[in-house]
Structure formats: structure tokens, C-alpha cells
Amino acid sequence: MFLRPFGSTSEKATSEIHINNLQQIATENNWFLHRSVLTIISDNGPDWKTDCIANIYNFGRFWEENKLDALIWVSYAPGNSRYNPIERMFSHLTDLIANVIIDLDPTFSNINHQLDSALVELNKYWHNKKYDKFKIDCRPVFSVNGYSFDGHQELKGKLMKSSIKHIMNEENDNIRFNLQLYLRHCVRSSYYVSFIKCTDSTCVHCSRHPVRAKKTIKLLRSSGNYLPWPQMTLNKYHYDTFLQRTHAILAGEKNTVPDQQLPSGPTKLCSACKLPYIFSSKADEERHMMWIHQSNVTSNNKRKHTSSPGSQSTSRPKQRRIRTRELSPEY
């Protein structure tokens, strides 16, 4: 278990903060030397929402930078976070520090250093304690001066705009190309997002960094690019275990698709994306179509314009054809 405090009220929890913390933990503990698949269980707060395109961009960037075979990010639906194993464990840990007061060390002038010192003291109460018969290996994550990933608020502001002039602006080229790369490998549902390497030989990223966890990726592809989804057995409110669902899918059984029985009704899928990608709203759909499939949108608009009665009856002078640069197959 890794613990990191927030140094001030101005340091808001965002997906950018989370991936920087994950990057620090992964680097210090050599996570990705022998691991290429990472699964994250979150609490579905605003900083983890799957309906925020900036969050998806940030985790896509983390997946690409670390050359992961798969990055899976899931959360519990509202009202069900009590089933999150992390929150259940923290309930037990909170009991262990009841009535404990840890004073900040005045010898440190910086609040971050004071909290780092307090974190060492807190670690003494939790390290090697047991929860559900498992020993807790508690490790503090200290504050750092610099981050690997930054620019979240500026990125979020840009991605929320959907005008073609803004999207095709030269200064947004990198954001647009990166987002298109990430979403070519992204599966998105209401409480689930994943990035998985593809088998496309024209994909520069995946062809340069072949899959290492072959059995895991085979399972995910057999599951329709989802994790094996929980399925209720004949006994009401009893579900198969993860291993039971895994063996069933590998034996040929079809995986249950998420979002089929939401109280709000079925979700709308993007018909242009190769992988399942749902829309959280009409505005989300419009932004997605402009950022990812803008060539289809602009060509459809041109067809509508040329087929209108006014355009058919009006003669226009011929204009010189301008050659435009086409995107590489990777995008």
C-alpha cells in the first residue's frame, strides 16, 4: 500500500496528479521491468470520471509512455463504492489510528516536507498490520519537485472545444494526433476504460513495442477487449468468480457486454470507432466526432451543401485545387 498526502488546498486531485503519482511509484519500485499490464480500481470521483476526455487523454499518455500492453481503469457505480476493496481496507486502517495525533515538524518550513515527516510516523501505525489475514506492506510516497506529466487544465480547456477551426489549428496538432492514437486503442464504457495494444502492422507504436503479456492480451481480446465481466449464476445475487468467468470465456463462452442493463437505458456507441466507445452525452458525441473523425464530418457537411437546391442552380467559377497533407495510417 502506497500513501501520499496532498501538500495544500491548491493541489487539487486530478487525473494528472494520479498519473504522476503512479509514475513516481512505478519508477521507484521498478514496476514495469517485468510487468506490462496495469489495472486501476478507482472511486469514480470527478478526477476518475470516464466521461472526461482529458482524463482519458492523460491515462492514454501514461499507457503510451510506459509502453504497457494494457492499462485497465475501472470504478464502482454510484452507491456501490463500499465494495471497493481499498475503501474497505481503509475503514480498518482508520480504526487503528483512532485518537492518534501526529504533530507537524516545525523544523521544516515547507508544508510538503512537514507532511512527508508526518507520513513516516503514520506509516509506523499501519506497516505490517493485517487485513483479512494479509499483511499490509505500507510505503510512503514523498513529495517531489517536478512532475513527468503536466498541463491538465490547459489540456482540458482545449479538448472541451469542438469547432473545426480550433481543432485543426496547428498548435493543436500534437493533441489531436495523440488523442487519435489513444482512442484507436481505447475501449470506453460507463465505468470502464482500457488501452490495449493492437495487431495492426501499420500502427507505429504497437509494431515498435510488441506485446509481452501474450496470455493476458489473448484473454482480453477473447473477451471483446473487456475484462471478463461478472455474471450472475442461477443463485440470485451470487456471481461467478473472476477465474470461473476467465475459464468460461477461454472455453468459448461469450463475454457479457457492459452497459446492457443500466437504469438510464442503453448507451450510444460510436459507429466509426473499431473498438466499443460509448458517448456520455450529445455534446460528448459532437466533440468526439470532431476531434477523432473530423474528416468524415467535414465530408458529410460538404455533401449536404453541394446537394442543396441553391448550390445546384448557382454556377461557381472553378478554383485551383489545393493539395492537403493526409494523415499517416497510424492515425
Protein Blocks (a to p, Z undefined) as FASTA:
>chain_A
ZZdddfbfklccdfklmmmmmmmmmmmnommmmgcbdcdddehiaklofkbmklmmmmmm
mmmmnopabdcdddddehilmmpmklmmmmmmmmmmgoiacdddfkbmbfklmmmmmmmm
mmmmmgopaeehiacddddddddfbdfbghklmmmmmmmpccfklmmpmklmmmmmmmmm
mmmmcccdfkbccddddfbfklmklmmmccfblmlmmmmmmnoopacdddddfbghiacd
fklmmmmmmnopacddehklgfkbpadddfkbmbdcddfbfklmmmmmmmmmmmmmmmmm
mmmmmmpmklmmpccddddddddddddfkZZ
